[in-house]
Amino acid sequence: MIEVEWQFDATDLDAVERWLLAQPQHGLLTFVARGEKVQVDTYFDSADWSVFRAGFALRVRQKPDGGEATLKAFGAGADGPSRRLEINESLPEGIEDPRAGSGEVAQRLTLLLGPRSLDALCRVTTRRRSFLVQQGGATLATLTLDDARLPDDALPPIQRVEIEEEQSGALARLEPFVQALCAACQLTPSSQSKFLSGLAAMGLTPQLAPDLGDPALVVDASAPDFALAALRRYFADLLAHEPGTRLGEDIEALHQMRVATRRLRAALGTFEAVLPSLLATLREELRWVAAALGTVRDLDVQIEALETMQRGASWDESNALGPLLAIARERRYAARALLLEVLDSDRYARLVADTVAALRDIPPAEGAAPVRSFAAPVLRKRYRQFRREADALSPSSPAPEFHAVRVRAKRLRYTVEVFSVLADRPAAQLVDSLKGAQDLLGEHQDADVAIEWLRDIVREHGSSLPPATLLLMGELMERHRGRMVEHRRRWPRAHERLADRWKPLRVAVERAQPSRTSKREGVPTTALIPTVVETEVTIVRRAPGTGRPPSRFHWFRRGGR
């Protein structure tokens, strides 16, 4: 259910009750007292704050008629009531373990926690007085006066006035009353929930992510320190999206966790020469996690495409799509089960613990080269790798070669993004073009994967599928092939935009390199040390008799100076 309510801090709950009871019985609203009760709430979470990181508070409430486990999302209202998801589940009498049930709360906790245990954080005893807010005999809302006490009597009580909507849209109609109540009883909007207020009073600080160290990308940092900051940033992203990936309710969370693993692997490759050896194994471990994420993600893409198609399909085509969707969902269910095994495994726990320790405990580098000197050759190398494969593409190139160029484009983009603090505008322009190229090549790859997926279904289920479904699968393959032809036709133009935007970034990054001065007569050290010079020559070639845009080929001539 979605809970909609106002929450206000109060200094005198008795004064609020007197004001309510003093309202005229012939007024627009009447207030019916429902008596007083005492409830005991215990809040739980794991040692690494898994529930909190998923955006929930976990509470077990002991009431005279039994217990109740609740997952309550964090909600915030700007200037009005908050809206938040609340999931409740009854517990057997005398049981305080929120995972003891078999309902939605227990199921979500199993997904979120895996093998991790829950700890009791704090216990809050609340004396609650309730009033029904009615108009014409109909209940619009419930108003409660909560006097919440923590176990330590020395800690101040948490006094709240809560007005919870019982009839949809009622709180909007109650706004004049709420304004009058606040003015008369000096109520102020609550800045945080009772859960967070209780934790703060007890000196507990929930964490969205473990302390990984400083994630700031500083232009004057050394290359090793800059690399560690980038890894901290990307690993924090991975951990932030893990709860949503575990719950599986929003496919975007899994997609972003997968992207974080890709960024991490790209950064490890980019900074390999300046990173400590103890991070060397991280790349392979991330590949293992990414493989499990990728299998589910690929099926999410297929299911989303089929569902979109089904919504706009005719009755017959919609029925023909049904068996395909059933197979895709069944495969996704199996792939997601394997993903959860990965996330619940000791190997993944070690990966997280070891990476957190490494990123947090590695000391700053001393005497290392500045990142501004490190960036230029790395960017040139990434760009050459991309251009070497991109220039070799032709309309008849096999699909894996287009996919290889997409991978190169992605690595180049991640490298440009990590160094973007050195050249904001040129980097942003190149990243924008790289995103366009990635989208184009990604749609090409999605079509190729979809064709292979359909072939695999025919091989495995062809004899059991309805004829209408088999005919539709053939049509879908042809549609995907047509899309691939169109994407290949558009590729040269996207390729050209990338070439045009590479040069401004290269020049900006090279200009950002620090100049060092020799102790001998102030001569720049670059004038004293033989170096390798790269000359970039762009050859523009247009196929005779075609209206296609030119293709650019870059040749690098190396020589001494």
C-alpha positions in Angstrom: 0.0 0.0 0.0 1.0 3.6 -0.5 0.9 5.6 2.8 0.1 9.3 2.4 0.6 11.4 5.5 1.7 14.6 7.1 4.2 14.4 10.0 4.9 17.3 12.4 7.1 17.7 15.4 5.3 18.9 18.6 6.4 20.2 21.9 3.1 19.7 23.8 0.8 16.8 22.6 -1.7 17.5 25.4 -2.2 21.0 23.9 -2.9 19.5 20.5 -5.5 17.1 22.0 -7.2 20.0 23.9 -7.4 22.1 20.7 -9.0 19.2 18.8 -11.6 18.5 21.4 -12.4 22.2 21.6 -13.5 22.4 17.9 -17.2 23.0 17.5 -19.4 19.9 16.7 -21.1 21.9 13.9 -17.9 22.7 12.2 -16.7 21.4 8.8 -14.8 18.6 10.4 -15.4 16.5 13.5 -12.8 14.6 15.5 -13.7 11.3 17.1 -11.4 10.0 19.8 -10.4 6.3 19.4 -8.6 5.9 22.7 -5.0 5.3 23.6 -2.7 2.3 23.1 0.9 1.5 23.7 3.0 -0.2 20.9 6.6 -1.4 20.9 8.6 -1.1 17.7 11.9 -2.8 17.1 14.0 -1.7 14.1 16.3 -4.1 12.3 19.0 -4.1 9.7 22.1 -6.0 8.7 25.6 -5.0 9.6 26.1 -3.5 6.2 22.8 -1.7 6.2 21.3 -3.7 3.4 17.7 -2.8 4.1 18.5 0.9 4.5 20.5 0.9 1.3 17.5 -0.5 -0.5 15.5 2.5 0.7 13.5 0.9 3.5 13.2 0.9 7.3 12.4 -2.5 8.7 10.2 -2.6 11.8 8.5 -5.3 13.9 5.6 -4.0 16.0 4.3 -5.9 19.0 0.6 -5.3 19.6 -1.9 -6.9 22.0 -3.3 -8.9 19.1 0.1 -10.1 17.7 3.1 -9.0 15.9 3.5 -7.3 12.5 6.6 -6.9 10.3 6.7 -3.7 8.1 9.0 -2.5 5.4 8.5 1.2 5.0 10.1 3.1 2.2 11.6 6.5 2.8 9.3 9.1 1.5 9.6 12.9 1.4 7.1 15.6 0.7 8.4 19.0 -0.5 5.8 21.2 1.2 3.0 18.7 1.6 2.4 15.2 2.7 4.9 12.4 2.1 4.0 9.4 -0.1 5.8 6.1 0.6 5.4 2.4 0.0 4.4 0.4 3.1 4.4 -3.4 3.1 3.0 -5.3 6.1 3.0 -8.9 7.2 1.5 -10.5 10.3 3.9 -12.6 12.4 3.1 -15.5 14.7 2.4 -14.5 18.3 5.5 -14.0 20.3 7.8 -14.0 17.2 10.0 -11.0 16.6 12.1 -12.2 13.7 10.8 -10.3 10.6 11.9 -13.2 8.3 9.8 -15.7 10.2 6.7 -15.2 8.0 6.1 -16.3 4.4 4.6 -13.2 3.0 5.9 -10.2 1.0 8.1 -8.8 3.7 9.9 -12.1 4.3 10.3 -12.7 0.6 11.9 -9.2 0.0 14.2 -9.7 3.0 15.4 -13.0 1.6 16.2 -11.3 -1.7 17.9 -8.3 -0.1 19.9 -10.1 2.6 20.9 -13.5 1.2 22.8 -15.3 3.9 23.4 -12.1 6.0 21.8 -11.9 9.4 19.7 -9.1 10.9 20.5 -7.2 14.1 18.1 -5.2 16.3 19.1 -1.5 16.1 16.8 0.2 18.5 13.5 -0.3 20.4 10.9 2.5 20.6 7.9 2.4 22.9 5.1 4.7 21.7 2.0 6.0 23.6 -0.4 6.7 20.8 -3.7 8.6 20.9 -5.8 8.4 17.8 -8.6 10.6 16.3 -10.7 10.0 13.2 -11.0 13.1 11.1 -14.5 13.0 9.6 -16.8 15.1 7.4 -20.5 14.3 7.1 -19.9 11.0 8.8 -17.2 9.9 6.4 -13.6 9.3 7.6 -11.1 11.4 5.7 -8.0 10.7 7.7 -6.6 9.4 11.0 -4.8 11.8 13.3 -2.4 10.4 15.8 -0.5 11.9 18.7 2.7 9.8 19.2 4.9 10.1 22.3 7.8 7.8 21.4 10.4 6.8 24.1 13.8 5.2 23.6 15.2 2.6 26.1 17.6 5.2 27.6 15.4 7.5 29.7 18.1 10.2 29.4 17.3 10.5 25.7 14.6 13.0 24.8 11.2 11.7 23.6 10.1 11.9 20.0 6.8 13.7 19.9 4.9 13.6 16.6 1.5 14.5 15.2 0.7 12.4 12.1 -2.2 12.8 9.8 -2.7 9.8 7.5 -5.0 9.8 4.5 -7.8 7.2 4.6 -9.8 8.5 1.6 -7.9 9.2 -1.7 -7.3 12.9 -2.2 -8.5 13.7 1.3 -5.3 15.4 2.5 -5.5 18.1 -0.2 -9.0 19.0 1.1 -7.6 19.1 4.7 -4.9 21.6 4.0 -6.7 24.6 5.6 -7.3 22.5 8.7 -3.7 21.4 8.9 -2.5 25.1 8.5 -4.8 26.1 11.4 -3.6 23.2 13.6 0.1 24.0 13.0 -0.4 27.7 13.8 -2.5 27.0 16.9 -0.2 24.3 18.4 3.2 25.5 17.1 3.8 22.3 15.0 6.7 22.2 12.6 7.2 19.7 9.7 9.3 16.7 10.7 12.6 16.6 8.9 13.0 12.9 9.3 11.1 9.7 10.3 10.9 8.3 13.8 13.3 5.6 12.6 16.0 8.0 11.6 15.3 10.2 14.7 15.7 7.1 16.9 19.0 6.1 15.3 20.3 9.6 15.6 19.4 9.8 19.3 21.3 6.5 19.9 24.3 7.7 17.9 23.8 5.2 15.1 24.6 6.4 11.5 23.2 4.3 8.7 25.4 4.1 5.6 24.4 4.1 2.0 27.9 2.8 1.1 31.0 1.8 3.0 33.8 4.3 3.5 35.9 3.8 0.4 38.1 6.9 0.8 38.1 10.2 -1.2 36.2 9.8 -4.6 37.1 13.3 -5.8 38.7 13.5 -9.3 41.2 16.3 -8.9 43.1 17.7 -11.9 46.3 18.2 -9.9 46.3 14.7 -8.4 48.9 12.1 -9.2 47.9 9.4 -11.7 47.7 6.6 -8.9 45.6 8.8 -6.6 43.3 9.9 -9.5 42.9 6.2 -10.5 41.9 5.2 -6.9 39.4 8.0 -6.8 37.8 6.8 -10.0 37.6 3.2 -8.7 36.0 4.4 -5.5 33.4 6.3 -7.4 32.5 3.4 -9.7 32.6 0.8 -6.9 30.2 2.9 -4.8 27.9 2.9 -7.9 28.0 -0.9 -8.0 27.1 -1.2 -4.4 24.4 1.4 -4.6 22.6 -0.5 -7.3 23.0 -4.0 -5.7 19.8 -3.7 -3.5 17.6 -2.8 -6.4 19.2 -5.6 -8.5 18.5 -8.1 -5.7 14.8 -7.0 -5.4 14.4 -7.2 -9.2 11.5 -4.8 -9.4 13.2 -2.2 -11.6 15.3 -3.5 -14.5 17.2 -0.2 -14.5 18.9 -1.0 -11.2 20.4 -4.2 -12.7 21.4 -2.3 -15.9 23.2 0.4 -13.8 25.0 -2.2 -11.7 26.2 -3.9 -14.9 27.4 -0.5 -16.2 29.3 0.0 -13.0 31.2 -3.3 -13.5 32.0 -2.2 -17.0 33.3 1.2 -15.8 35.4 -0.5 -13.1 36.9 -2.9 -15.6 37.7 -0.1 -18.1 39.3 2.0 -15.3 41.4 -1.0 -14.2 42.6 -1.3 -17.8 43.2 2.4 -18.2 45.2 2.8 -15.0 46.8 -0.7 -14.9 50.4 0.7 -15.1 49.9 2.9 -11.9 47.7 0.7 -9.8 48.9 -1.5 -6.9 49.2 -5.2 -7.9 46.7 -6.2 -5.2 43.9 -4.8 -7.4 45.0 -6.9 -10.4 42.6 -9.8 -9.6 39.6 -7.4 -9.3 39.2 -7.3 -13.1 38.6 -11.0 -13.5 36.2 -11.1 -10.5 34.2 -8.2 -12.0 34.0 -10.1 -15.3 32.4 -13.0 -13.4 29.8 -10.7 -11.8 29.2 -8.9 -15.1 28.5 -12.2 -16.9 25.7 -13.1 -14.5 24.3 -9.6 -14.8 24.6 -9.6 -18.6 22.6 -12.8 -19.0 19.6 -11.3 -17.1 20.0 -7.9 -18.8 19.9 -9.5 -22.3 16.7 -11.2 -21.5 15.2 -8.0 -20.0 15.9 -6.3 -23.4 14.2 -9.2 -25.3 11.2 -9.2 -22.9 10.8 -5.4 -23.1 10.9 -5.5 -26.9 8.3 -8.3 -27.1 6.0 -6.6 -24.6 6.2 -3.4 -26.5 5.4 -5.2 -29.7 2.5 -7.0 -28.1 0.9 -3.8 -26.9 0.6 -2.5 -30.4 -0.1 -5.8 -32.1 -3.2 -7.2 -33.6 -5.2 -9.9 -31.8 -3.7 -12.8 -33.8 -0.1 -11.4 -33.6 -0.5 -10.8 -29.9 -1.5 -14.4 -29.4 1.4 -15.6 -31.5 3.8 -13.6 -29.3 2.5 -15.3 -26.1 4.7 -18.5 -26.3 7.8 -16.4 -27.0 7.2 -14.2 -24.0 6.6 -17.3 -21.8 9.9 -18.8 -22.9 11.8 -15.5 -22.3 10.3 -15.1 -18.8 11.1 -18.6 -17.9 14.7 -18.2 -19.0 14.9 -14.9 -17.1 13.6 -16.5 -14.0 16.4 -19.2 -14.2 19.1 -16.6 -15.1 18.0 -14.4 -12.1 18.2 -17.4 -9.8 21.8 -17.9 -10.9 22.5 -14.2 -10.4 21.2 -14.3 -6.9 23.5 -17.3 -6.2 26.4 -15.2 -7.4 25.4 -12.2 -5.2 24.8 -14.5 -2.2 28.1 -16.4 -2.6 31.2 -16.3 -0.4 33.2 -15.4 -3.4 31.1 -12.2 -4.0 31.3 -11.3 -0.3 35.1 -11.6 -0.5 35.2 -9.5 -3.6 33.3 -6.7 -1.9 35.3 -6.9 1.4 38.7 -7.1 -0.3 37.9 -4.2 -2.7 36.5 -2.0 0.1 39.7 -2.6 2.2 42.0 -2.0 -0.8 40.3 1.2 -1.9 40.1 2.5 1.7 43.6 1.5 3.0 45.9 2.2 0.0 48.0 5.2 1.0 48.4 8.3 -1.3 51.2 7.9 -3.9 54.3 9.9 -3.4 56.5 11.2 -6.3 54.2 9.7 -8.9 53.5 11.4 -12.3 50.6 13.8 -12.4 47.4 12.6 -14.1 47.6 15.4 -16.6 50.8 13.8 -18.0 49.3 10.4 -17.8 46.0 11.2 -19.6 47.2 12.2 -23.1 49.0 9.1 -24.2 46.3 6.9 -22.7 43.6 8.7 -24.6 45.6 8.5 -27.8 46.0 4.8 -27.3 42.3 4.2 -26.7 41.4 6.3 -29.7 43.8 4.5 -32.0 42.4 1.1 -30.9 38.9 2.3 -31.6 39.8 3.8 -35.0 41.8 0.8 -36.1 38.7 -1.4 -35.8 36.2 1.2 -36.8 38.0 2.1 -40.1 38.0 -1.5 -41.1 34.2 -1.8 -41.0 32.2 -2.1 -44.2 28.6 -2.8 -44.9 29.5 -6.5 -45.4 31.5 -6.8 -42.2 30.3 -9.7 -39.9 28.1 -8.6 -36.9 30.9 -9.6 -34.4 33.1 -6.9 -35.9 30.5 -4.2 -35.4 30.1 -5.4 -31.9 33.9 -5.2 -31.4 33.8 -1.6 -32.5 31.0 -0.9 -30.1 33.1 -2.4 -27.2 36.0 -0.1 -28.3 33.7 2.9 -28.4 32.5 2.1 -25.0 36.0 1.8 -23.6 37.0 5.0 -25.2 33.9 6.8 -23.8 34.6 5.6 -20.3 38.2 6.7 -20.6 37.1 10.2 -21.9 34.6 10.5 -19.1 37.1 9.7 -16.4 39.5 12.3 -17.7 36.8 14.9 -18.5 37.8 17.1 -15.6 40.9 18.0 -17.7 38.9 19.3 -20.6 35.2 19.7 -19.8 33.7 21.0 -23.0 35.6 18.9 -25.6 35.2 15.8 -23.5 31.4 16.4 -23.2 31.1 16.8 -27.0 33.1 13.7 -27.7 31.1 11.7 -25.1 27.9 12.9 -26.7 29.0 11.6 -30.1 30.2 8.3 -28.5 26.9 7.8 -26.9 25.2 8.2 -30.3 27.6 5.7 -31.9 27.1 3.3 -29.0 23.3 3.6 -29.3 23.5 2.9 -33.0 25.9 -0.1 -32.6 24.0 -1.3 -29.6 20.7 -1.4 -31.6 22.6 -3.3 -34.3 23.9 -5.8 -31.6 20.5 -6.1 -30.0 19.0 -7.1 -33.4 21.8 -9.6 -34.0 21.3 -11.1 -30.5 17.5 -11.2 -31.1 18.0 -13.2 -34.3 20.3 -15.7 -32.6 17.9 -15.9 -29.6 15.0 -16.7 -32.0 17.1 -19.4 -33.8 18.0 -20.9 -30.4 14.3 -21.1 -29.5 13.5 -22.8 -32.8 16.2 -25.4 -32.1 15.0 -26.1 -28.6 11.2 -25.6 -28.8 10.4 -25.5 -32.5 8.5 -28.8 -32.5 6.2 -27.7 -29.7 5.5 -24.1 -30.9 2.2 -23.2 -32.7 2.6 -22.6 -36.5 1.5 -18.9 -36.0 4.4 -18.4 -33.6 6.9 -20.0 -35.9 5.7 -17.8 -38.8 5.9 -14.7 -36.7 9.5 -15.6 -35.6 10.5 -15.7 -39.2 9.0 -12.3 -39.7 10.8 -11.0 -36.6 14.1 -12.3 -37.9 13.6 -10.4 -41.2 12.6 -7.2 -39.3 15.8 -7.4 -37.3 17.9 -8.0 -40.4 16.3 -4.9 -41.9 17.2 -2.9 -38.8 20.8 -4.1 -39.0 21.0 -3.0 -42.7 19.7 0.4 -41.7 22.1 0.8 -38.8 25.0 -0.1 -41.1 23.9 2.5 -43.5 23.9 5.2 -40.8 27.2 4.1 -39.3 29.6 6.2 -41.6 27.9 9.5 -40.5 28.2 8.6 -36.8 31.8 7.6 -37.5 32.6 11.0 -39.0 31.1 13.0 -36.1 33.5 11.1 -33.7 36.5 11.9 -35.9 35.5 15.6 -35.9 35.2 15.8 -32.1 38.4 13.8 -31.3 40.9 16.5 -32.3 39.6 19.3 -29.9 39.8 16.9 -27.0 43.3 15.7 -27.9 44.5 19.3 -28.2 42.9 20.4 -24.9 44.3 17.4 -22.9 47.8 18.0 -24.4 47.7 21.6 -23.4 46.6 20.7 -19.9 49.9 18.8 -19.3 52.1 20.4 -16.7 55.3 22.1 -18.0 58.4 21.1 -16.0 61.4 23.4 -15.9 65.0 22.2 -15.8 67.3 23.4 -13.1 69.8 24.2 -15.8 69.0 27.8 -17.0 65.3 27.3 -16.8 65.1 25.2 -20.0 62.0 23.1 -20.2 62.9 19.4 -19.6 61.0 18.4 -22.7 63.7 20.2 -24.8 66.4 18.1 -23.2 65.0 14.6 -23.4 64.6 12.7 -26.7 61.0 11.8 -27.1 58.8 9.9 -29.5 56.6 12.2 -31.7 53.3 11.1 -33.1 52.1 12.8 -36.3 48.5 12.3 -37.1 47.5 12.4 -40.7 43.9 12.2 -41.8 43.2 10.7 -45.3 39.7 11.4 -46.6 38.5 8.9 -49.2 35.2 8.8 -51.0 34.1 5.8 -53.0 33.7 6.8 -56.7 30.2 7.1 -57.9 28.6 6.8 -54.5 26.8 9.4 -52.5 28.1 8.0 -49.2 29.9 10.3 -46.8 33.7 10.0 -46.8 35.6 7.6 -44.6 38.5 8.9 -42.6 41.6 6.8 -42.0 44.2 7.9 -39.5 47.9 7.0 -39.9 50.3 7.6 -37.1 53.9 8.3 -38.1 56.4 7.8 -35.3 59.8 9.5 -35.2 62.4 10.8 -32.8 63.1 14.3 -31.9 
